């Protein structure tokens, strides 16, 4: 164990030595998938596919469910989930997530619920974050401990549960104890990012891009 720890420490020293010679962006791995990864670069969330280069100049060389290989100015680094590299980057004064509008007019964004990856659809008309029963089970949401309720859908009034999520993460914005409606059935087809989360951020639109900024 001591030999392994020493090896990790030496590797980190080597990495810091390399970083000392140039101003590396702050890069944190937030989600790992086969052929793509969610990175937070200088405080901004980027979903990169293999071979794609971010506006900050960070290239995703490869990615799988365990690690991502990124390249910055000719230097390659292997990072696991939640690991990050940084040199001189100063933390942004305000956490921010930028969401481009999809071709169908909706705003879609990747995030996490209790550590599980989720594709959200922003819905300013939804009172709370909302999901169907199957999504709740997949995400490990213990909806049965919640309060029984009713929800209005296109098919009429259906049974639902109201429960608080322990942790919801969008980019570098984290919210805890977020009120959520779990609808019994297959509706909604996407997990809706409703006002129980959106009320905790400042929300603006800039030329087809929705900008969420964490309130302080």
Steps between C-alpha positions, in 0.01 A plus 500: 500500500785742588672422170175565311443828687857607427449421133184716489681785674791483254256501209329809639837671548583424138167637384546820701851540359362485147219743584741748656638586157173614346163641596273197488127550515313356796354169379272276706337178381130498585366219282654210310343314209623284214645744249396818682545678830354790698780733605485819704767727348577830671163478674298427184339166415603345168372177347777380269504208261817307427729715284306822570676813628332741742507880456768502773727280289445175690481192278328179608732230367300204631244411763331197651303432818815510715722780374555775246819596319520873428761699311596860568775671294653166407491356853275201570346420839291207618223591744239297682156613613514815719877534452636829376813685393574865551790744514432873507125506438309718744153376591217684332317745722170338412420143397350502150353250254425587136239289317461534122150463356450168321355483144155415642500823701553342842791552735664168585783463752690211654536477875482268797244392758653341808810424293315338207523661151178659372393682185271784611255709300464851640131571569422841648132402514561208736455573870770254598752261357292215358567147379311183422501187713754312288749789511458521877583132537800530266633796698450333836245759617317361803165644398302274734622700798344810343157649533221365279360758258329548165651633178333645193615349170376502141312181582333645809563486873738223610652383826837640603744530788666815631853445626818704554813405304815488711717657229448641151797620294499700176851593387667667798167584667397270783164508678393283793160394626327585172123445497408242235183341364515133403208424267357148497516400132715583198453877509703722477721339235793722607601596851371857530721765657224702664474798730596324823851515349469798264385726786844452654685645200498816295374417152560707185506436124774621270450443125341159536713392794346467846735611775454375856698670775501387858360752745724607788 
